[in-house]
Amino acid sequence: MGGWSCFCCGDLFGAGGDAAARLPEPFQLPAPLPAWPQGRDFAKGVICIGELDIANITQFRNIWSYSGATFYEPEEVPDGFHCLGHYAQQNDRLLQGSLVVARETASCQLINSRPALEKPLDYTLVWTNAGVYEDDNSECGCFWLPSPPEGYEALGYVVTRGPKKPSLEAVRCVRQDLTDPCENFRSVVNVERTCQVWKTRPCHRGTAGRGIPVGTFFCETNSVNSQESGIPCLKNCDPNLRAMPDLEQIHALIKHYGPTVFFHPQEKYLPSSVSWFFENGATLNKKDMKMGDPILAGGSNLPAGGTNDGEYWIDLPDDDTREFVKVGNLKSAELYAHVKPAHGGTFTDIAMWVFCPFNGPATIKVGLASFALQKVGRHTGDWEHFTLRISNFSGELSSVYYSEHSGGGWVDACDLEFISGNKAIVYSSRNGHASYAHPGCYLQGSENLGVGLRNDVARSDLSIDSSTRYKIISAEYLGDAVVEPCWLQYMREWGPTLTYNSRSEVDTVLSFLPFFLRFTAEAIFDSLPAELYEEEGPTGPKEKNNWDGDERC
């Protein structure tokens, strides 16, 4: 970050200068927010994180646009609060962003003799395109990094239109012990290959993470794409997480935002409630025992705790009801909600889990041809989920995580498809039940080559409204306010492990391909997760990494 870079060639308008830019329209949810039930400090606009109060600004003033991105400063900052840096976003999407502003709490001086916030001593010019303008550079853009006093950190950059250095009043630096490390997460823009602008996120995430994203950006001018960000984020030093919603507020959030889950019109293996699965003959099996025992409706006879040691597993009934149970029971199905803090308690994650008694076999696609398989991908018991991420400043939906087999991704609220009010749509893929934000065919493999496993999603009459058909199964931060069901403590597999060479099915299909295509397709299928080629039941929600950790992206 030392020194500064100057872009000295190219045409202003051809490069996407401000005069040619079409600025993003602000995003608003389809419906207004309700008046949330009162309780705790949820949705009150300001969150205390120890020595700092923070607020979230979503109204911006455009400073400068270039190369398909626009840079903003916050508008209407409340009295006593200070900006920590500026915001950047691409121009080809709706404006849905925020910047955290901060003020010292009244008790700050009692906790530490040094102020939590300080003015910068100076600014370092990191990047400018002043060289584009031959005579008048008053329209150029400049990125300035605040120079913090010793023991303090700059949490963002200041952008100016024109070469004039910003005022020392423009931002504040934060005392080092009140910050947490960040990492580069998503590219915003690479300005003419001379300045890479990144969106950042806290390194320490999940329920124990205390990092709070500020909304500022990081820029690199050394052309080395590093995952580590040169600017930190805030840290919540208040262990009480007082802005998290209480039980009544959680119910209100789910009823307001709960998505409708659509299953494919040709879906054979539908979800059911866990209790329906148990009541209709599911069995608990033990190693070296030939017969399984019936599972009680609440799962009270399942072994609790421990690890997935292979000693126990759940299976479908062993009698003529096996096929009946395998296809599920949509009428009984419900979503199971796990509520947890995110980003240092400034957001609430509501993970909504759905259970299917059986995961059907896969269909592979090679070019224009598709082949339905008999074994690959199938297994007893299937747990899938999506996650709502909600701002604790306002109660507004920020994004939804769609789980896709061994991965997934966050979709911002501005890119969601809504069905009613502020309720989004979740599309569940045929047979495999992976979740997606929009209908279509998604390939697990190579989209470019058209080779991989098909994930087909579409709207149909087969659906669940999670805003009405749900149960809250866990919210650890509320103590004993939520009683977890017995089956949630079962840490073993929800299906048996069966060993056979299911990969031979794929190889048989590939053997009919032309020689030049066969080896490319084989390499793609070799790169897919090994569990696709064996029949092994999954563990339950509490054994997943994202139960305490962040979602996998």
C-alpha positions, 0 to 999 in steps of 0.5 A: 500500500505504500506510495500511489499509483497513477493510470495515465492512458485511455479515454475517460468515457470509454473507460467508464468515466462518471459522465458515462456511468448509469448509477445503480437504483436503490433497492427496497424490499417488496413490502414495508417492514412490520413493527417488530415486537419489543424486546432486547435491543433488536431492530432499534437502530443502534447496537452497543459493542462495548466501548462503541455504539454503532449504527448502519447507514443505507443512504448514500451520496455518490462521489465518483464512478469509474470502470463500471463501479461507483464509490459512495459516502454515507448520508444522514449520519446521526449526530455524534457518529463518525464515518469509518470509510467509504463504500463501493459497488458495481453499477450493474446491480441494484444499490444494496449496501451499508456502512457502519458508523460509530461513536464512543459510549458514555462509559468508554473513558471509564473502561480505557484511558485512550479514546476508542476513536481518533482522527487520522494524522494524515492521508496517503494517496493510494491510487488516482486516475489524474493522468487521464485528464490533460488540463483539468483533473478536478474530475479525477478519482483519488483513493486515500488511506487514513494514516492512524495514530499509533495504536489505532487502525484505519478501517476503510478508504476515503474517495474524493473527486479531484486531487484535494486531500480529504479533511481530517474530520472525514473519518475516524480511526479505531483503537487496535484492540477494538478491531478484528482481522478481515479477508478479501471476499469478492472483487468489486472492480479492477480499475484498468488493471492498476487497482483491484477493489475488494469487498471484505468480510471478517476472518473470524465468523460463525457463532463464536466470531466477533468480527463486524463488517464495516461495509468499506472496501480494500484496494490493492495496487501491487497486482498480487491478489491476496486473500488477506485484507490490509484493513481490519473490521470492528470487533464486538467486545460486549459478550451479551449480544444484546441486539439478538432477537428474543423468541417472540421476535424470532417467530415474527421474523420467520412469519414475515420472511419465511420462504416458500420451498418449491419441489420439482414437478417430477419430484418423487422423493418428497420431504416429511416431518421427522416424527412422521418418518419415525412413526411410520417405521424408521429403525435404529440399527446397531453394528453387529445386530441383524434387526433394527429397533423402532424409533419412538416419535420424538426420537427419545430412544436414539443415542444422544451425543458422542460422535459419528463412530459408525456404531449406529445408523437409521434406516427405512422400515424393513417391511412392505412399507419401505417404498411408502416411507421412501417417497416422504409425506409432504402434508406432514413436512415442516422446516426446522429453524436454528437461530444463531448470531452472525458477524458479532451479533449484528446479524441473525442467521435463521437456518431452515432445515428440511428432512427427506427420507430418501435422496434419489439417484442422479441424472448426468448430462453430457452435451445435449444428452442426459442419462438417468442413473439408478444408483449414483447419488442415492441414499437414505435420509437427506438433510438440506437447508437454506439460511436467512441473514437478517440485520439486527439494526433494523430487522431487514432481510440482507441475504439468503444462503442456498445450500447446494450439496457440498457447497452453496452461496449467498444471494443478496436480497436484491437478487432474490425472487419473491412470491409474496411480500418479503417472502423469497422463493427456494427451489429444491432440485429434483431427487437431490434437494439442493436449493437454488434462488431461480429456476433452471438446470444447474450443473455440478461439473462444468457449465462451460462444457455442459458436462456434469450432474443435473440439478433441475429446479422448477415451480410446481404444486409441490411446495412448503410455506416455511412461514407457517410450517416450521419449528424452532429447534435451537437458539443456544444464545437464548439459554433454555428458552428453546428446548431442543428435540431428542433427535437433534442430539443424535450424532450418527448417520441417518442412513446405512452405508452400502458398498458397491461400484456405482461409478461403473454406471457413469463409466458405462455411459461415458464409454459411448462418447467419442474418444476426444470427449470421453477423457474430458468428461471422465476428468470432470466426474473424477473431480466430483465428491467421492460420496456421490459414488457410494450410498451413505446416509448423512449426519444430522444438522448438529454435526454439520460444520455450519451449525457453529461455523459460517456457511460454505461458499 
